[in-house]
Amino acid sequence: MNRPIGLNEKPQTKRHKAPISLRIIQGTIRSLELVAPNLAFLMAWRLFCTPIRHRRPEREHLAFNSAHTHHLPVDRFRIQVYQWGPAEAPAILFVHGWSGRGTQVSEMLPELLDAGYQVIAFDAPAHGLSDGKTTNLLDMVNAIRALVERFSITAAIGHSFGGVAMHYLARQYNSWRKIVTISTPMEGEFILTDFMQKIGGSARTAKRIRRYIEDRFDVQFNSIFPIAPTTQSIHPGWLIVHDHDDREVPIGQAHLARNHPDLSGIIETKGLGHSRILRDAPTIRQTIAWLKSD
């Protein structure tokens, strides 16, 4: 199932210096942890829940302009929904990642429509054209649940953090035939550790965030993620797509799920990184071929 890796494809090794805004955040967090740990926690939690709204690139304009759009109220948010293809066709849901947007499905869209699907996407709470400034995983889960209740979703594709939310909800919907997670982290500790490294936070602050999530949302933190030991069967078939040169979520995260009972396979690519994998034609064709297979 894996796409052959060309000898001329080189890993992404270029290092980037952290922008000054991030270095200021790191210095502030470290200082607050020494003199005001409660403020350090509050600042870290706020950052943890605040996505960045990136400008929609030109390559997504056609998908945006051709979509049937509407808003769906979910909790305190007004969610931007995108719909392509005939309403009577089987619906496939695309769930973007943190700081992403629904139109990132744009390169997959022609192939999915040609395969006979109706495609549903959305801007998660506090993302894209949806309401809100802060959000969290369970807000995203609730938005997906609202879409599932409105449309007859038969399969779903989730990118990065969106794959976590989608996989979490897939345990509740036996009607989903298949799910695909792309560039998706598999364990909660990776999310927290990576975030703390980025903002300069300590293990103590990470522990407080974990405990706060569990107390506020009445959920075991590790149970949210795909390879949680307590995870029940998700029922639909599950395909993982991941790139060896992903610098945001390393390929090792995908390998953690190798023995998961619901896993159908892993498509491993090289040279595409974390997001460009969504636009790679051979990978898209392989993914859709798997979705169409029995």
C-alpha positions in Angstrom: 0.0 0.0 0.0 2.9 2.3 0.6 3.9 4.7 -2.2 7.5 4.1 -3.3 10.0 6.7 -2.1 12.1 8.1 -4.9 15.8 8.3 -4.4 15.8 12.0 -5.4 13.4 12.9 -2.6 15.4 14.5 0.2 14.2 15.1 3.8 13.4 18.5 5.0 16.4 19.4 7.2 16.4 23.2 7.1 16.1 24.7 10.5 14.2 27.9 11.2 14.9 30.3 14.0 11.9 30.9 16.2 10.2 34.3 15.4 10.7 37.0 18.0 7.0 36.8 19.1 7.5 33.2 20.1 10.8 34.0 21.8 9.0 36.6 23.9 6.3 34.1 24.8 8.9 31.6 25.8 10.7 34.1 28.0 7.5 35.2 29.6 6.3 31.7 30.4 9.7 30.8 32.0 9.7 33.9 34.1 6.1 33.4 35.3 6.7 29.8 36.2 9.3 31.1 38.7 7.4 33.9 40.3 3.7 33.3 39.5 3.0 29.7 38.4 -0.8 30.3 38.4 -0.3 33.0 35.8 2.0 30.8 33.8 -0.7 28.1 33.7 -3.4 30.6 32.7 -1.2 32.0 29.9 -0.3 28.5 28.7 -3.9 27.4 28.7 -4.9 30.5 26.7 -2.2 29.8 24.2 -3.2 26.1 24.0 -6.7 27.1 23.1 -5.9 29.8 20.6 -5.5 28.8 16.9 -3.9 31.1 14.3 -6.2 32.2 11.4 -4.1 31.9 8.3 -5.1 33.7 5.1 -6.7 31.4 2.5 -4.2 30.8 -0.3 -5.1 31.3 -3.9 -5.0 27.6 -4.6 -8.1 27.2 -2.4 -10.2 30.0 -4.0 -11.9 27.8 -6.6 -13.1 25.4 -3.9 -14.3 28.2 -1.8 -16.1 30.0 -4.6 -17.7 26.8 -5.9 -19.0 25.6 -2.5 -22.6 25.8 -1.2 -22.0 27.5 2.1 -24.1 28.0 5.2 -23.8 28.5 8.9 -24.6 25.9 11.5 -25.1 27.0 15.2 -23.2 24.7 17.6 -23.0 25.6 21.2 -21.7 29.2 21.4 -20.3 29.1 17.9 -21.7 29.8 14.4 -19.9 27.2 12.2 -19.1 27.9 8.5 -20.0 24.8 6.5 -19.0 24.0 2.9 -20.8 21.5 0.7 -19.9 20.3 -2.8 -21.6 17.7 -5.0 -25.1 16.3 -5.3 -27.0 16.1 -2.0 -28.2 12.6 -2.8 -24.6 11.3 -3.1 -22.9 9.5 -0.2 -21.3 12.2 2.0 -17.6 12.2 3.0 -16.5 14.6 5.7 -13.2 16.5 5.7 -11.9 17.7 9.1 -9.0 20.2 9.0 -6.3 20.5 11.6 -5.4 23.1 14.2 -5.1 26.5 12.6 -6.4 25.1 9.4 -9.7 25.6 7.4 -12.2 23.5 5.5 -11.0 24.5 2.1 -7.8 22.6 2.6 -9.7 19.8 1.0 -9.4 21.7 -2.3 -6.8 19.4 -4.0 -8.8 16.3 -3.0 -12.1 17.7 -4.1 -12.1 16.9 -7.9 -11.1 13.3 -7.2 -13.7 12.8 -4.4 -16.4 14.3 -6.6 -15.4 12.1 -9.6 -15.6 9.1 -7.2 -19.2 9.9 -6.6 -19.1 11.5 -3.2 -20.7 14.6 -1.8 -18.0 16.4 0.2 -18.7 18.2 3.4 -16.1 20.4 5.2 -16.3 23.1 7.8 -14.2 25.7 9.6 -13.8 24.5 13.2 -14.7 26.8 16.1 -12.3 29.8 16.2 -11.0 28.9 12.7 -11.5 30.4 9.3 -14.9 32.0 8.9 -16.4 30.4 12.0 -17.0 32.3 15.3 -14.8 32.4 18.3 -11.3 33.3 19.3 -10.5 30.2 21.5 -11.5 26.6 21.2 -10.5 23.1 22.2 -10.7 19.5 21.0 -14.2 18.9 22.4 -15.6 22.0 20.7 -14.3 20.5 17.5 -15.9 17.1 18.4 -19.2 18.8 19.0 -19.1 20.6 15.6 -18.4 17.3 13.9 -21.3 15.6 15.8 -23.6 18.4 14.6 -22.6 17.8 11.0 -23.0 14.0 11.4 -26.5 14.5 12.7 -27.3 16.8 9.7 -25.7 14.9 6.9 -25.6 11.1 6.2 -21.8 10.8 6.6 -20.4 7.5 5.3 -16.7 8.2 5.6 -14.4 10.9 7.0 -10.9 12.3 6.4 -9.1 14.1 9.2 -5.8 16.1 9.0 -3.5 16.5 12.0 -5.5 17.5 15.1 -8.7 17.2 13.1 -7.9 13.5 12.8 -7.8 13.2 16.6 -11.3 14.8 16.9 -12.7 12.6 14.1 -11.2 9.4 15.5 -12.6 10.2 18.9 -16.1 10.6 17.5 -15.8 7.6 15.1 -16.2 5.3 18.2 -19.8 6.5 18.4 -20.9 6.2 14.8 -21.3 2.7 13.4 -22.6 4.1 10.2 -19.2 5.4 9.1 -17.6 2.8 6.7 -14.1 4.2 6.8 -11.9 6.9 8.2 -8.6 8.3 7.1 -6.2 10.2 9.4 -3.5 12.2 7.8 -0.4 13.6 9.7 -2.3 12.9 12.9 -0.8 12.6 16.4 -1.6 9.3 18.1 -1.0 10.1 21.8 -1.8 12.9 24.2 1.6 13.2 25.8 3.1 14.1 22.4 0.7 17.0 22.0 1.4 18.4 25.5 5.2 17.8 25.3 5.4 19.4 21.8 3.3 22.4 22.9 5.4 23.0 26.0 8.6 22.8 24.1 7.3 25.5 21.7 6.2 27.9 24.4 9.0 27.2 26.8 6.8 25.7 29.5 7.7 23.1 32.1 6.4 19.6 32.9 4.7 21.1 35.9 2.6 23.4 33.8 1.9 20.6 31.4 0.6 18.5 34.3 -1.7 21.3 35.3 -3.1 21.6 31.8 -3.7 17.8 31.7 -5.5 17.8 35.1 -7.5 20.9 34.1 -8.8 19.2 30.9 -9.8 16.1 32.9 -11.6 18.1 35.6 -13.3 20.6 33.3 -14.5 18.1 30.6 -14.8 15.0 32.8 -12.7 12.9 30.5 -9.4 11.0 30.8 -6.9 13.0 28.8 -5.2 10.0 27.2 -8.6 8.4 26.3 -9.2 11.1 23.7 -6.4 10.0 21.4 -6.3 7.2 18.9 -4.0 4.7 20.6 -5.4 5.1 24.1 -5.3 1.8 26.0 -9.0 2.1 26.9 -10.2 2.9 23.3 -13.0 0.7 22.2 -13.2 -0.4 18.6 -14.0 2.4 16.1 -15.8 -0.1 13.9 -15.0 1.5 10.5 -11.9 0.6 8.6 -9.0 3.0 9.4 -6.2 4.2 7.1 -3.3 6.3 8.2 -1.4 8.5 5.8 1.9 10.1 7.1 5.1 11.5 5.7 8.6 10.6 6.8 9.6 14.3 6.7 6.7 15.6 8.8 8.4 18.1 11.2 5.3 18.8 13.2 4.1 15.3 13.9 6.9 12.8 13.4 6.3 9.5 11.5 6.9 7.6 14.7 3.4 8.7 15.8 1.9 6.8 12.9 3.9 3.8 13.7 2.5 3.7 17.3 -0.8 2.6 15.8 0.6 -0.3 13.7 -1.0 -3.0 15.9 -4.3 -1.2 16.4 -7.1 -3.8 15.7 -9.0 -1.4 13.4 -6.1 -0.3 11.3 -6.3 -1.3 7.7 -2.9 0.0 6.7 -0.4 2.9 6.6 0.5 4.9 3.5 4.0 6.3 4.1 5.3 9.1 1.9 8.5 11.1 1.8 9.3 14.8 1.0 5.8 16.1 1.6 5.9 17.3 5.2 2.9 17.9 7.4 0.5 19.8 5.1 1.7 19.4 1.5 0.7 15.8 1.8 -2.9 17.0 1.4 -2.0 18.2 -2.1 0.0 15.3 -3.4 -1.8 13.7 -6.4 -0.5 10.1 -6.0 -1.3 10.1 -2.3 -4.8 11.4 -3.0 -5.4 8.7 -5.6 -4.2 6.0 -3.2 -6.4 7.3 -0.4 -9.5 7.5 -2.5 -8.9 4.1 -4.0 -8.9 2.7 -0.5 -12.1 4.6 0.4 -13.8 3.1 -2.6 -12.7 -0.4 -2.0 -14.9 -3.0 -0.2 
